[in-house]
Amino acid sequence: MKVLKIYNSTIVNWKENAAISEANHPNLLMLFLARVNMTNGELPLGLHAYRLPETLIDIEFCISNLRSLPEDFDLKWPKHAIVYFEACNFTEVPPPLERLAPFDLSLAFNPISTIPATLIQGNAGYFHVGGTLISELPEAINDVSPTFKLRVDNTNISFFWNWVDPMVANADGVDLQRIFVGKQQNFSTPIRENQSLFLSDASEGNWDLLKKSVSCDQWPAVYYPIGFEDQFSRIKTS
């Protein structure tokens, strides 16, 4: 088995004797759970009783009541994988997920209001926190990779600290569009101490940099193709 997908289901019990493991599923590459609820919003034992296969590089949850992870989660799941917990019920980033530090992580549309600096510091991968309750990024970040990509669309973040300058990842798309067509000359958010110099410079001489660094295009809200999944996997009556 290389791919396991569970769709539109409720997992009442997933026992240890049926758990995914390196020994029993050495070729598993992808694990998808879409519109899946779990007892008490907890990760079932079948997904953390044993170490998951090292071949498992893509794990995606989309629309779930999942709200917590077991404390030893980071010891059981593969590191440097794609891990998406999108539209779940996390109110904070679970510490074991912080320790796991996936290369590509999405917590989009979870009701979290803060993110730990450790998920950004030294990260050369991807991090999506769009649609969350976050209104400000961590201020004290010491080591930012220039290749790090951060998505903060559909949040109340209105300014960026100067640690984003090495990567110049994002900015306010509405303001940018108005600036580029000559309707305003500066960003609407007041300047703050230690704010990004690159992303707060609206002068015409900086437009080339802003256009290269900032995308105001419409993105899918979540990475998991839930719209396609609903069409493809739904029960057909005819």
Contacts in CASP RR format, 6 or more apart in sequence:
PFRMAT RR
TARGET T0000
AUTHOR 0000-0000-0000
METHOD contacts of the structure
MODEL  1
MKVLKIYNSTIVNWKENAAISEANHPNLLMLFLARVNMTNGELPLGLHAY
RLPETLIDIEFCISNLRSLPEDFDLKWPKHAIVYFEACNFTEVPPPLERL
APFDLSLAFNPISTIPATLIQGNAGYFHVGGTLISELPEAINDVSPTFKL
RVDNTNISFFWNWVDPMVANADGVDLQRIFVGKQQNFSTPIRENQSLFLS
DASEGNWDLLKKSVSCDQWPAVYYPIGFEDQFSRIKTS
1 25 0 8 1.000
1 27 0 8 1.000
1 28 0 8 1.000
2 27 0 8 1.000
2 28 0 8 1.000
2 29 0 8 1.000
2 30 0 8 1.000
3 28 0 8 1.000
3 29 0 8 1.000
3 30 0 8 1.000
3 31 0 8 1.000
3 32 0 8 1.000
4 20 0 8 1.000
4 28 0 8 1.000
4 30 0 8 1.000
4 31 0 8 1.000
4 32 0 8 1.000
5 30 0 8 1.000
5 31 0 8 1.000
5 32 0 8 1.000
5 33 0 8 1.000
5 34 0 8 1.000
6 32 0 8 1.000
6 33 0 8 1.000
6 34 0 8 1.000
6 36 0 8 1.000
7 32 0 8 1.000
7 33 0 8 1.000
7 34 0 8 1.000
7 35 0 8 1.000
7 36 0 8 1.000
7 229 0 8 1.000
7 233 0 8 1.000
8 34 0 8 1.000
8 35 0 8 1.000
8 36 0 8 1.000
8 233 0 8 1.000
8 234 0 8 1.000
9 35 0 8 1.000
9 36 0 8 1.000
9 37 0 8 1.000
10 36 0 8 1.000
10 37 0 8 1.000
10 38 0 8 1.000
11 36 0 8 1.000
11 37 0 8 1.000
11 38 0 8 1.000
11 39 0 8 1.000
11 44 0 8 1.000
12 39 0 8 1.000
13 39 0 8 1.000
13 44 0 8 1.000
14 44 0 8 1.000
14 45 0 8 1.000
14 46 0 8 1.000
14 47 0 8 1.000
15 45 0 8 1.000
15 46 0 8 1.000
16 45 0 8 1.000
16 46 0 8 1.000
16 49 0 8 1.000
18 46 0 8 1.000
19 45 0 8 1.000
19 46 0 8 1.000
19 47 0 8 1.000
19 48 0 8 1.000
19 49 0 8 1.000
19 50 0 8 1.000
20 28 0 8 1.000
20 31 0 8 1.000
20 46 0 8 1.000
20 47 0 8 1.000
20 50 0 8 1.000
20 52 0 8 1.000
20 53 0 8 1.000
21 49 0 8 1.000
21 50 0 8 1.000
21 51 0 8 1.000
21 52 0 8 1.000
21 53 0 8 1.000
22 50 0 8 1.000
22 51 0 8 1.000
22 52 0 8 1.000
22 53 0 8 1.000
22 54 0 8 1.000
23 50 0 8 1.000
25 53 0 8 1.000
26 53 0 8 1.000
26 55 0 8 1.000
27 53 0 8 1.000
27 55 0 8 1.000
28 52 0 8 1.000
28 53 0 8 1.000
28 55 0 8 1.000
28 56 0 8 1.000
29 55 0 8 1.000
29 56 0 8 1.000
29 57 0 8 1.000
29 58 0 8 1.000
30 56 0 8 1.000
30 57 0 8 1.000
30 58 0 8 1.000
30 59 0 8 1.000
30 60 0 8 1.000
31 56 0 8 1.000
31 58 0 8 1.000
31 59 0 8 1.000
31 60 0 8 1.000
32 59 0 8 1.000
32 60 0 8 1.000
32 62 0 8 1.000
32 224 0 8 1.000
33 60 0 8 1.000
33 61 0 8 1.000
33 62 0 8 1.000
33 64 0 8 1.000
34 60 0 8 1.000
34 61 0 8 1.000
34 62 0 8 1.000
34 63 0 8 1.000
34 224 0 8 1.000
34 226 0 8 1.000
34 229 0 8 1.000
34 233 0 8 1.000
35 62 0 8 1.000
35 63 0 8 1.000
35 64 0 8 1.000
35 226 0 8 1.000
36 61 0 8 1.000
36 63 0 8 1.000
36 64 0 8 1.000
37 64 0 8 1.000
37 65 0 8 1.000
38 44 0 8 1.000
38 64 0 8 1.000
38 65 0 8 1.000
38 66 0 8 1.000
41 64 0 8 1.000
41 65 0 8 1.000
41 66 0 8 1.000
41 67 0 8 1.000
41 68 0 8 1.000
41 89 0 8 1.000
42 66 0 8 1.000
42 67 0 8 1.000
42 68 0 8 1.000
42 70 0 8 1.000
43 66 0 8 1.000
43 68 0 8 1.000
43 69 0 8 1.000
43 70 0 8 1.000
43 73 0 8 1.000
48 70 0 8 1.000
48 72 0 8 1.000
48 73 0 8 1.000
48 76 0 8 1.000
48 77 0 8 1.000
49 76 0 8 1.000
50 76 0 8 1.000
51 75 0 8 1.000
51 76 0 8 1.000
52 76 0 8 1.000
52 77 0 8 1.000
52 78 0 8 1.000
53 78 0 8 1.000
54 78 0 8 1.000
56 78 0 8 1.000
56 81 0 8 1.000
57 78 0 8 1.000
57 81 0 8 1.000
57 82 0 8 1.000
58 81 0 8 1.000
58 82 0 8 1.000
59 77 0 8 1.000
59 81 0 8 1.000
59 82 0 8 1.000
59 83 0 8 1.000
59 84 0 8 1.000
60 82 0 8 1.000
60 83 0 8 1.000
60 84 0 8 1.000
60 86 0 8 1.000
60 223 0 8 1.000
60 224 0 8 1.000
61 84 0 8 1.000
61 85 0 8 1.000
61 86 0 8 1.000
61 88 0 8 1.000
62 84 0 8 1.000
62 86 0 8 1.000
62 87 0 8 1.000
62 222 0 8 1.000
62 224 0 8 1.000
62 226 0 8 1.000
62 229 0 8 1.000
63 86 0 8 1.000
63 87 0 8 1.000
63 88 0 8 1.000
63 226 0 8 1.000
64 85 0 8 1.000
64 87 0 8 1.000
64 88 0 8 1.000
64 89 0 8 1.000
65 88 0 8 1.000
65 89 0 8 1.000
66 85 0 8 1.000
66 88 0 8 1.000
66 89 0 8 1.000
66 90 0 8 1.000
67 88 0 8 1.000
67 89 0 8 1.000
67 90 0 8 1.000
67 91 0 8 1.000
68 90 0 8 1.000
68 94 0 8 1.000
69 94 0 8 1.000
69 96 0 8 1.000
69 97 0 8 1.000
70 76 0 8 1.000
70 96 0 8 1.000
71 95 0 8 1.000
71 96 0 8 1.000
72 96 0 8 1.000
73 94 0 8 1.000
73 96 0 8 1.000
73 97 0 8 1.000
73 100 0 8 1.000
74 96 0 8 1.000
74 97 0 8 1.000
74 99 0 8 1.000
74 100 0 8 1.000
77 83 0 8 1.000
77 100 0 8 1.000
79 100 0 8 1.000
79 101 0 8 1.000
79 102 0 8 1.000
80 101 0 8 1.000
80 102 0 8 1.000
80 103 0 8 1.000
81 102 0 8 1.000
81 103 0 8 1.000
81 104 0 8 1.000
82 102 0 8 1.000
82 103 0 8 1.000
82 104 0 8 1.000
83 97 0 8 1.000
83 100 0 8 1.000
83 102 0 8 1.000
83 104 0 8 1.000
83 105 0 8 1.000
83 106 0 8 1.000
84 104 0 8 1.000
84 105 0 8 1.000
84 106 0 8 1.000
84 108 0 8 1.000
84 128 0 8 1.000
84 222 0 8 1.000
84 223 0 8 1.000
84 224 0 8 1.000
85 97 0 8 1.000
85 106 0 8 1.000
85 107 0 8 1.000
85 110 0 8 1.000
86 106 0 8 1.000
86 107 0 8 1.000
86 108 0 8 1.000
86 109 0 8 1.000
86 110 0 8 1.000
86 222 0 8 1.000
86 223 0 8 1.000
86 224 0 8 1.000
87 108 0 8 1.000
87 109 0 8 1.000
87 110 0 8 1.000
87 222 0 8 1.000
88 110 0 8 1.000
89 110 0 8 1.000
89 111 0 8 1.000
90 107 0 8 1.000
90 110 0 8 1.000
90 111 0 8 1.000
90 112 0 8 1.000
91 110 0 8 1.000
91 111 0 8 1.000
91 112 0 8 1.000
91 113 0 8 1.000
92 112 0 8 1.000
92 113 0 8 1.000
92 114 0 8 1.000
93 107 0 8 1.000
93 112 0 8 1.000
93 114 0 8 1.000
93 115 0 8 1.000
93 116 0 8 1.000
93 119 0 8 1.000
97 105 0 8 1.000
98 116 0 8 1.000
98 118 0 8 1.000
98 119 0 8 1.000
101 118 0 8 1.000
101 119 0 8 1.000
101 123 0 8 1.000
103 124 0 8 1.000
103 125 0 8 1.000
103 126 0 8 1.000
104 125 0 8 1.000
104 126 0 8 1.000
105 119 0 8 1.000
105 126 0 8 1.000
105 127 0 8 1.000
105 128 0 8 1.000
106 126 0 8 1.000
106 127 0 8 1.000
106 128 0 8 1.000
106 222 0 8 1.000
106 223 0 8 1.000
107 115 0 8 1.000
107 128 0 8 1.000
107 129 0 8 1.000
107 132 0 8 1.000
108 128 0 8 1.000
108 129 0 8 1.000
108 130 0 8 1.000
108 131 0 8 1.000
108 132 0 8 1.000
108 151 0 8 1.000
108 221 0 8 1.000
108 222 0 8 1.000
108 223 0 8 1.000
109 130 0 8 1.000
109 131 0 8 1.000
109 132 0 8 1.000
109 154 0 8 1.000
109 221 0 8 1.000
109 222 0 8 1.000
110 132 0 8 1.000
111 132 0 8 1.000
111 133 0 8 1.000
112 129 0 8 1.000
112 132 0 8 1.000
112 133 0 8 1.000
112 134 0 8 1.000
113 132 0 8 1.000
113 133 0 8 1.000
113 134 0 8 1.000
113 135 0 8 1.000
114 134 0 8 1.000
114 138 0 8 1.000
115 129 0 8 1.000
115 134 0 8 1.000
115 137 0 8 1.000
115 138 0 8 1.000
116 138 0 8 1.000
117 138 0 8 1.000
117 140 0 8 1.000
117 141 0 8 1.000
119 127 0 8 1.000
120 127 0 8 1.000
120 137 0 8 1.000
120 138 0 8 1.000
120 141 0 8 1.000
120 144 0 8 1.000
120 148 0 8 1.000
120 150 0 8 1.000
121 141 0 8 1.000
121 142 0 8 1.000
121 143 0 8 1.000
121 144 0 8 1.000
122 143 0 8 1.000
122 144 0 8 1.000
122 145 0 8 1.000
122 148 0 8 1.000
123 145 0 8 1.000
123 148 0 8 1.000
124 145 0 8 1.000
124 147 0 8 1.000
124 148 0 8 1.000
125 145 0 8 1.000
125 147 0 8 1.000
125 148 0 8 1.000
125 149 0 8 1.000
126 148 0 8 1.000
126 149 0 8 1.000
126 150 0 8 1.000
126 151 0 8 1.000
127 148 0 8 1.000
127 149 0 8 1.000
127 150 0 8 1.000
127 151 0 8 1.000
128 150 0 8 1.000
128 151 0 8 1.000
128 223 0 8 1.000
129 150 0 8 1.000
129 151 0 8 1.000
129 152 0 8 1.000
129 155 0 8 1.000
130 151 0 8 1.000
130 152 0 8 1.000
130 153 0 8 1.000
130 154 0 8 1.000
130 155 0 8 1.000
130 221 0 8 1.000
131 153 0 8 1.000
131 154 0 8 1.000
131 155 0 8 1.000
131 221 0 8 1.000
132 155 0 8 1.000
133 155 0 8 1.000
133 156 0 8 1.000
134 152 0 8 1.000
134 155 0 8 1.000
134 156 0 8 1.000
134 157 0 8 1.000
135 155 0 8 1.000
135 156 0 8 1.000
135 157 0 8 1.000
135 158 0 8 1.000
136 157 0 8 1.000
137 152 0 8 1.000
137 157 0 8 1.000
137 160 0 8 1.000
137 161 0 8 1.000
137 164 0 8 1.000
138 161 0 8 1.000
139 161 0 8 1.000
139 194 0 8 1.000
141 161 0 8 1.000
141 163 0 8 1.000
142 163 0 8 1.000
144 163 0 8 1.000
144 164 0 8 1.000
144 166 0 8 1.000
144 167 0 8 1.000
145 166 0 8 1.000
145 167 0 8 1.000
146 166 0 8 1.000
146 167 0 8 1.000
147 167 0 8 1.000
148 167 0 8 1.000
148 169 0 8 1.000
149 167 0 8 1.000
149 169 0 8 1.000
150 164 0 8 1.000
150 167 0 8 1.000
150 169 0 8 1.000
150 170 0 8 1.000
151 170 0 8 1.000
151 219 0 8 1.000
152 170 0 8 1.000
153 170 0 8 1.000
153 219 0 8 1.000
154 221 0 8 1.000
158 172 0 8 1.000
158 188 0 8 1.000
158 189 0 8 1.000
159 189 0 8 1.000
159 192 0 8 1.000
159 195 0 8 1.000
159 196 0 8 1.000
159 200 0 8 1.000
160 170 0 8 1.000
160 171 0 8 1.000
160 195 0 8 1.000
160 196 0 8 1.000
160 199 0 8 1.000
160 200 0 8 1.000
161 194 0 8 1.000
161 195 0 8 1.000
161 196 0 8 1.000
162 194 0 8 1.000
162 195 0 8 1.000
162 196 0 8 1.000
162 197 0 8 1.000
163 196 0 8 1.000
164 170 0 8 1.000
164 196 0 8 1.000
164 198 0 8 1.000
164 199 0 8 1.000
165 196 0 8 1.000
165 197 0 8 1.000
165 198 0 8 1.000
165 199 0 8 1.000
168 196 0 8 1.000
168 198 0 8 1.000
168 199 0 8 1.000
168 209 0 8 1.000
168 212 0 8 1.000
168 213 0 8 1.000
168 214 0 8 1.000
169 213 0 8 1.000
170 199 0 8 1.000
170 213 0 8 1.000
170 214 0 8 1.000
170 215 0 8 1.000
171 187 0 8 1.000
171 199 0 8 1.000
171 210 0 8 1.000
171 213 0 8 1.000
171 214 0 8 1.000
172 187 0 8 1.000
172 188 0 8 1.000
172 189 0 8 1.000
173 214 0 8 1.000
173 216 0 8 1.000
174 216 0 8 1.000
175 184 0 8 1.000
175 187 0 8 1.000
175 188 0 8 1.000
175 189 0 8 1.000
175 202 0 8 1.000
176 210 0 8 1.000
176 214 0 8 1.000
176 216 0 8 1.000
177 216 0 8 1.000
178 184 0 8 1.000
179 185 0 8 1.000
179 186 0 8 1.000
179 187 0 8 1.000
179 202 0 8 1.000
179 207 0 8 1.000
180 207 0 8 1.000
180 211 0 8 1.000
184 202 0 8 1.000
185 202 0 8 1.000
186 202 0 8 1.000
187 200 0 8 1.000
187 202 0 8 1.000
191 200 0 8 1.000
198 206 0 8 1.000
198 209 0 8 1.000
198 210 0 8 1.000
198 213 0 8 1.000
199 210 0 8 1.000
199 213 0 8 1.000
199 214 0 8 1.000
201 210 0 8 1.000
202 210 0 8 1.000
END
